[in-house]
Amino acid sequence: MTKDVIQTIKDRASVRAYKPKEVPEETLEKILEAAHLAPSAGNIQPWEFFVVKNQAKIEKLTEIAYGQEWMTQAPVVVVICTNPDLSAAKYGQRGEELYALQDTSAAIENMLLAAEGYDLGSCWVGAFDEQQVKEVLELPAELVPLAFVTIGYPEGDKEEVRPQKELDEVTTIIN
Ligand SMILES: Cc1cc2nc3c(=O)[nH]c(=O)nc-3n(C[C@H](O)[C@H](O)[C@H](O)COP(=O)(O)O)c2cc1C
């Protein structure tokens, strides 16, 4: 039984330290399944997930992520790509520049929340050299790597709670 969705959202926080413990295959599958149930414009589902468990490859991805060394502790790194051509075919420029990114970001967030739901830690990593990722993973030309998501069992205490803007700072009620 996983947690209630609101509690899961509240509990999720980036985890950058992991135990050297494998993530069970069936749990990983459930996390990927949750990611691919995300909404997408026209139900195009332009995302593709590349699951990396090989330690040497994770070290390579860490290098490509400008040496974010903590990443090497993660037993799994999922490289999430989007295919803007699919969205462009239906929605033109708006599909290519906006929907493909929005759809795939929704899948990424689902992935983070699902990981939290299974008491795993995760972190969305966006700082990396896109071209090098394509080369190392030999990705098809049309795919754009959007994020790495590290997944594993958290090591140690949670990081300090991040400062959050006040809700009324970011909310305008239009009557
Ligand atoms: C688009 C994006 C890119 C990010 N890139 C990185 C990154 O390269 N390295 C990292 O450690 N965290 C990265 N993060 C995680 C953020 O730092 C983190 O979500 C933010 O500080 C809020 O903290 P929380 O996730 O604990 O709520 C990224 C998050 C997003 C959404």
The ligand as an ORCA input file, in Angstrom:
! r2SCAN-3c Opt
* xyz 0 1
  C      14.260     21.435    -14.419
  C      14.987     21.024    -13.157
  C      16.347     20.854    -13.202
  C      17.044     20.455    -12.043
  N      18.372     20.194    -12.128
  C      19.037     19.771    -11.030
  C      20.406     19.407    -11.126
  O      21.023     19.435    -12.192
  N      21.015     18.983     -9.985
  C      20.367     18.886     -8.783
  O      21.002     18.481     -7.811
  N      19.060     19.230     -8.669
  C      18.383     19.648     -9.759
  N      17.048     19.931     -9.670
  C      16.342     19.778     -8.377
  C      16.037     21.142     -7.752
  O      17.212     21.710     -7.268
  C      15.004     20.956     -6.631
  O      13.834     20.362     -7.147
  C      14.626     22.289     -5.959
  O      15.730     22.857     -5.315
  C      13.501     22.128     -4.946
  O      13.867     21.175     -3.977
  P      12.996     19.854     -3.755
  O      13.094     19.002     -5.004
  O      13.646     19.188     -2.581
  O      11.595     20.278     -3.522
  C      16.349     20.295    -10.812
  C      14.965     20.470    -10.791
  C      14.275     20.805    -11.946
  C      12.767     20.910    -11.907
*
